[in-house]
Amino acid sequence: MIRTTLFIIIIFFLSVHNLQANPADTLSQAKAISFSDNISRKKSFWRAAGETAGLNIGLWAFDRYVLNGHYARISWNTIKANFRHGFDWDNDHLSTNMFAHPYHGSLYFTAGRANGFNFWQSELFALGGSAMWELFMESEYPSKNDIIATPIGGAALGEVLYRASDLMLDSRASGSERFGREALSFLLSPMRGLTRILTGEAWKKKPAAGNEFGSPPYRLDVSLGTRLLTSHDNDRLLKAGASARIDLEYGDRYASSKNPYDYFSLLMELNVMKTQPVLSRVEIIGSLFTKEIIDTKRNNLTLGLYQHFDFFDSDTIRTDYTPGILEPCVVPYKLGTPASAGGGIMFSYQLPRITFQMKGHANGILLGGILSDFYRFYHRNYNWGSGFSAKLNLEGSLSDGKFSFSLDNRFYRLYSRNDWYSDKGYSPNPADPPVDVEGDRSRGTFHHLEGKINYKVWKKLSLTARCDWFRRSTLYNRDIGISSSLSAYGFFIDSRQLSFQLMLTCRL
């Protein structure tokens, strides 16, 4: 439901982005200034706290009285039990823990943001809202992963959507245009929209546009086309379907800034393909602090600290397996890193008709999840872990942008340190008590290599060809002993998938 809602929100944003965009505001033009703190807003702690608590109470009431969820049957006894027991690793779907919960956290975050608090202060509202939900609003024991992923991943999603909503607003507008702007801003950032309604800002007409971040440059590419999946576990199988891709770059990647997310990039990929998830990928890279080192006519070099949010989801394309029988690598890969940050470098070299750009990042991962071949409990088929990642991006354009290309290389390593099995063996019965573990004791690796060629065919319309290579491999560190024929001691399991896309890209 959340994935579908977010997709609709983005489509609305794309359809009307030109209401706010200035044609002169493109990333290829002059240096962008720091856009934060353009408008001083009065802080309202109690309204922000009330919105955060009200969100939790409203969601709990929906779960309890509409969905009749067992987890929503709370009492003083369940609250006391939560405090006595403490936090566990939970066993929800990867998409729930790595995307839906951070999106929920983004609502807490923007409750603070919309009420005058800065990025770091708003993070405390996300943490407080998450703690309230985990300890008070569910009868299930509180979750270790949620108390990390919800506020930290929520800050990344929340700030991106908050700034996107700011592009919609114009306090000079009235009538149907004003209503449309406010509605779209509400869809992108619901808690901000609610705050504007509560304060009356949603209908106040002013002599200035009143955007919190001014008019930052941005580049928005929307791609629609086909996707072909093949070469899964050396089986020559094919699966085809439709695909969409949204690529937003906001701000000036080379400008110095002390304000978080004055620069960020957002990438979303969606599928309409049988057996594949609708939302297959989300990547956010947001600046926390940047310093421009070189600024000349031909060269730019910027160093900085960046927050990262990564989500990759897939499902099997195989048809030659028996449902209910455990087989390694039936699903090629799953990965989420909602809590990750590290150092980065941005570099460009420009000639009269040729431009080259490079981005490099090295990150620590506080919390991540990667597909397991063996762990199965409730909805979970992945290991929790921590580790590191590295990203390298090379881009080039020729003939004044007529032809462009890019090459992306992403590497993730996650370590899971405690096991789900015991001397008594593992029982996959869902009625058994939950297992509070990271998963398999293992070292998981995910490698993604992507190449893209873009050819401009007419004005802002381009033909794009893209190839993605995915490799997920895991080294298991002790005998799992699921059966006499399937065990893993120092055993390495490898899974690969290729994706080809042919798309039309419109630059908006």
PEHU-V348827 format. One record per run of one state. SS is the DSSP state (helix for helix, strand for strand, loop for the rest). FROM is the first residue (numbers start at 1). LEN is the number of residues. If there is no record, write none. Layout:
BEGIN
SS,FROM,LEN + SS,FROM,LEN
END
This chain:
BEGIN
loop,1,1 + helix,2,18 + loop,20,25 + helix,45,21 + loop,66,4 + helix,70,3 + loop,73,3 + helix,76,10 + loop,86,2 + strand,88,1 + loop,89,5 + helix,94,20 + loop,114,5 + helix,119,18 + loop,137,6 + strand,143,1 + helix,144,25 + loop,169,6 + helix,175,14 + loop,189,1 + helix,190,10 + loop,200,18 + strand,218,13 + loop,231,1 + strand,232,1 + loop,233,2 + strand,235,1 + loop,236,3 + strand,239,12 + loop,251,6 + strand,257,1 + loop,258,6 + strand,264,9 + loop,273,6 + strand,279,17 + loop,296,3 + strand,299,15 + loop,314,20 + strand,334,17 + loop,351,3 + strand,354,18 + loop,372,5 + strand,377,1 + loop,378,2 + strand,380,1 + loop,381,1 + strand,382,17 + loop,399,4 + strand,403,14 + loop,417,2 + strand,419,1 + loop,420,19 + strand,439,1 + loop,440,2 + strand,442,17 + loop,459,2 + strand,461,16 + loop,477,6 + strand,483,1 + loop,484,2 + strand,486,1 + loop,487,4 + strand,491,17 + loop,508,1
END
